[in-house]
């Protein structure tokens, strides 16, 4: 499946250990606009393999936060205590409207370029002129 990557580095996290990287959504040019995305993030500077899937229409995450493993620099699962999981979940929930806004802005810009032009396409009349020899 072809994915479109939308940059999220402008979205700030309420948790110092988390940096939001990008939202990955199915590319609507190939599949039509699908209401799902996947938030990619870094934990303590390490990009995480799993990320968190989102339903963009319902504005909810599709997995429990404490079920997704967090990897350390060695690629091993890093055990987090309850407070760390709560901080991670709170940061994602607080930033969720910004994730949705980033996707909507990206879609709007792309569709405006596609449909929003008021200019008419001019075709040379001579291209349609038929001469009889």
Helices and strands as residue ranges (DSSP letters): E 3-7, E 18-26, H 28-31, E 36-43, E 46-47, E 52-55, E 60-61, G 65-67, H 82-115, G 125-127
